[in-house]
Amino acid sequence: MPGRDNFHSVMRIGPVQIGTHRDRNGRTVHAAVCTADRCGWSADYSSGTAAQLAARTHRCRVR
């Protein structure tokens, strides 16, 4: 049975939200997800700094 995927330390930079969670191996992972309609961009990073940099430089292709 999979464990719950609880996000904490959630922050928002523009349309991108960053949250911290544990992956299925127990490692801490930082997820960056664009919340704009029809964008669909998301990525996991091993450090919060990398996730923040990706959020600041993300540009949605959908206009």
C-alpha atoms as an extended CHARMM CRD file, in Angstrom:
* protein
*
        63  EXT
         1         1  MET       CA              0.0000000000        0.0000000000        0.0000000000  PROA      1               0.0000000000
         2         2  PRO       CA              1.5740000000        3.3440000000       -1.0200000000  PROA      2               0.0000000000
         3         3  GLY       CA              2.1380000000        5.9330000000        1.6390000000  PROA      3               0.0000000000
         4         4  ARG       CA              0.5400000000        9.3260000000        1.5880000000  PROA      4               0.0000000000
         5         5  ASP       CA              2.2370000000       12.0200000000       -0.4380000000  PROA      5               0.0000000000
         6         6  ASN       CA              2.0470000000       14.9880000000        1.9310000000  PROA      6               0.0000000000
         7         7  PHE       CA              3.6120000000       18.2350000000        0.7900000000  PROA      7               0.0000000000
         8         8  HSD       CA              5.0090000000       20.7290000000        3.2580000000  PROA      8               0.0000000000
         9         9  SER       CA              6.9720000000       23.9610000000        2.9560000000  PROA      9               0.0000000000
        10        10  VAL       CA              4.8110000000       24.9910000000        0.0090000000  PROA      10              0.0000000000
        11        11  MET       CA              5.7340000000       28.2980000000       -1.6280000000  PROA      11              0.0000000000
        12        12  ARG       CA              4.6670000000       30.0780000000       -4.7900000000  PROA      12              0.0000000000
        13        13  ILE       CA              6.8470000000       31.9430000000       -7.3170000000  PROA      13              0.0000000000
        14        14  GLY       CA              4.6680000000       33.3910000000      -10.0710000000  PROA      14              0.0000000000
        15        15  PRO       CA              2.4680000000       30.6090000000      -11.4590000000  PROA      15              0.0000000000
        16        16  VAL       CA              4.8050000000       27.8980000000      -10.1100000000  PROA      16              0.0000000000
        17        17  GLN       CA              4.2740000000       26.1920000000       -6.7690000000  PROA      17              0.0000000000
        18        18  ILE       CA              7.1230000000       24.4490000000       -4.9560000000  PROA      18              0.0000000000
        19        19  GLY       CA              6.5160000000       21.7970000000       -2.3230000000  PROA      19              0.0000000000
        20        20  THR       CA              8.7110000000       19.4450000000       -0.3300000000  PROA      20              0.0000000000
        21        21  HSD       CA              7.8190000000       15.7800000000        0.1210000000  PROA      21              0.0000000000
        22        22  ARG       CA              9.3790000000       12.3550000000        0.6100000000  PROA      22              0.0000000000
        23        23  ASP       CA              9.6580000000       10.0180000000       -2.3590000000  PROA      23              0.0000000000
        24        24  ARG       CA              8.9940000000        6.2840000000       -2.1260000000  PROA      24              0.0000000000
        25        25  ASN       CA             12.6200000000        5.6870000000       -1.0990000000  PROA      25              0.0000000000
        26        26  GLY       CA             12.3130000000        8.0660000000        1.8600000000  PROA      26              0.0000000000
        27        27  ARG       CA             14.4360000000       10.8460000000        0.3440000000  PROA      27              0.0000000000
        28        28  THR       CA             13.3710000000       14.4650000000        0.5800000000  PROA      28              0.0000000000
        29        29  VAL       CA             12.4090000000       15.8030000000       -2.8610000000  PROA      29              0.0000000000
        30        30  HSD       CA             11.3480000000       19.2840000000       -3.9630000000  PROA      30              0.0000000000
        31        31  ALA       CA              8.6510000000       19.4020000000       -6.6410000000  PROA      31              0.0000000000
        32        32  ALA       CA              8.0350000000       22.4520000000       -8.8420000000  PROA      32              0.0000000000
        33        33  VAL       CA              4.6750000000       22.5400000000      -10.6470000000  PROA      33              0.0000000000
        34        34  CYS       CA              3.2120000000       25.2040000000      -12.9480000000  PROA      34              0.0000000000
        35        35  THR       CA             -0.4250000000       25.9360000000      -12.0970000000  PROA      35              0.0000000000
        36        36  ALA       CA             -1.2580000000       27.8010000000      -15.3200000000  PROA      36              0.0000000000
        37        37  ASP       CA             -4.0490000000       26.3290000000      -17.4410000000  PROA      37              0.0000000000
        38        38  ARG       CA             -2.8660000000       23.8620000000      -20.1040000000  PROA      38              0.0000000000
        39        39  CYS       CA              0.8280000000       24.2320000000      -19.2010000000  PROA      39              0.0000000000
        40        40  GLY       CA              1.4630000000       20.8430000000      -17.5850000000  PROA      40              0.0000000000
        41        41  TRP       CA              5.0930000000       21.5280000000      -16.5840000000  PROA      41              0.0000000000
        42        42  SER       CA              6.4270000000       19.8470000000      -13.4530000000  PROA      42              0.0000000000
        43        43  ALA       CA              9.7940000000       18.5870000000      -12.2280000000  PROA      43              0.0000000000
        44        44  ASP       CA             11.4040000000       17.0540000000       -9.1240000000  PROA      44              0.0000000000
        45        45  TYR       CA             14.6700000000       18.3790000000       -7.7060000000  PROA      45              0.0000000000
        46        46  SER       CA             16.9910000000       17.1990000000       -4.9500000000  PROA      46              0.0000000000
        47        47  SER       CA             17.4620000000       20.6980000000       -3.5160000000  PROA      47              0.0000000000
        48        48  GLY       CA             15.0960000000       23.5540000000       -2.7900000000  PROA      48              0.0000000000
        49        49  THR       CA             17.4600000000       26.0380000000       -4.4150000000  PROA      49              0.0000000000
        50        50  ALA       CA             17.2940000000       24.1830000000       -7.7310000000  PROA      50              0.0000000000
        51        51  ALA       CA             13.4820000000       24.1030000000       -7.5670000000  PROA      51              0.0000000000
        52        52  GLN       CA             13.3660000000       27.8600000000       -6.8690000000  PROA      52              0.0000000000
        53        53  LEU       CA             15.7070000000       28.5880000000       -9.7690000000  PROA      53              0.0000000000
        54        54  ALA       CA             13.5490000000       26.4860000000      -12.0960000000  PROA      54              0.0000000000
        55        55  ALA       CA             10.4320000000       28.3160000000      -10.8860000000  PROA      55              0.0000000000
        56        56  ARG       CA             11.9940000000       31.7240000000      -11.5160000000  PROA      56              0.0000000000
        57        57  THR       CA             13.1670000000       30.8140000000      -15.0280000000  PROA      57              0.0000000000
        58        58  HSD       CA             10.0620000000       28.8650000000      -16.1330000000  PROA      58              0.0000000000
        59        59  ARG       CA              8.1770000000       30.3370000000      -19.0640000000  PROA      59              0.0000000000
        60        60  CYS       CA              4.8330000000       28.8560000000      -20.0800000000  PROA      60              0.0000000000
        61        61  ARG       CA              4.5540000000       28.0490000000      -23.7620000000  PROA      61              0.0000000000
        62        62  VAL       CA              0.7600000000       28.3100000000      -23.6090000000  PROA      62              0.0000000000
        63        63  ARG       CA             -0.5780000000       31.8580000000      -23.9340000000  PROA      63              0.0000000000
